[in-house]
Amino acid sequence: MPSPYRALFAAPGSKSFSAAGLLGRMPLSMMGIGVVTMISQLTGRYGLAGALSATIALAAAVMGPQVSRLVDQHGQSRVLRPVTLFALAAAGGLLAAARFGWPDWVLFVCSAGIGCVPSVGAMIRARWAALYGGTPQLHTAYSLESVVDEICFIFGPIISIGLCTVWFPEAGPLLAACFLAAGVFWLTSQRATEPQPHPRGQHGGGSALRSAGLQVLVATFVAVGTIFGAVDVVTVAFADEQGHKAAASIALALYAAGSCLAGAVFGLLHFKGAAEGRWLLGICAMAVSMIPLLLVGNLPFLAVALFVAGLSIAPTMITTMSLIEQHVPRAKLTEGMTWVSTGLAVGVALGSSVAGWVIDSAGAEAGYGVPAASGAVAVAVGFLGYRRLSRPVLQRGGSHEHHSEREERHVA
């Protein structure tokens, strides 16, 4: 590990909460794609599979910021454990409903319950911010978390799809639930590094989403999430049409590997100038990288195209977290980070459901038109909201803290 990353772990407890965060975030890449694979294995209905994945993402979009707001007010350990138990109970219900062929409405109700899963990535980033806020090390810490996220997306789909196709259809989501339980309960046992809560009187009232800059980021990431959701579903369907469904996990892992590599390098760099310019450039790069997917004709070409497309993800997410810190009060930082994950979740919901419908109607290759169109929308929203991002943030009695060196990525 390069020395800037290694130096982060000099802080007591940092290794433990980072490791717990890795476990707790594995479901981020395993649950949605595991449900798609499980339902398609059991029923052959990609439309239903995409709709259930979308329901999980949409429920997370609704509940995630509320959970994170409670965390900002009451602390991680008091909030995360009960909501995680609820999400685990819903996951168990979904697996039972899928296995025993219960009515579709039961599947949707259980999928909505899974959406209460906390944003573990935001919790870990809040701990890094408490340790290194206002220092150059925070950029490196956020970049490290970006790499950890992508490690989850490299191995998560491989494990989830592989278990569902080789062992039994429910195996992927089941293991995702186990990772969630282990990660969250390990994390919440570490009280020494838990950020200090901000009770309602210190919290300032209202939602972090009142920030105009955060509104732009969230709106843009709805379109970005649509890219991610569509790519997941379409890639599984495309590999299935090619007769190698399990190969979808390899292709999606390469997508994440490109992002992981770019994020690791990005964390070693330090930039001068406004972050919003780099952010807009990253959004444009993500949109352009979707165009080659329209030309895929075989799995090897798809794998290469997804790896290249992944190179723009982590740097854009790292810069997004930098902008969140500039536009959101410190007392609402966890909530602000979760709102970006919410935008992604809404987009994943749209992308999964629309892509599933297109696949059922016109085939998998046509489905790649969904992420391409979504990329164009992301660019349009980014340009329209650019001026809001470039406006200086007003200081309100210390409730906003502008750090010159803070950069980071998602969530979610």
Disulfide bonds with the S-S distance in Angstrom:
none
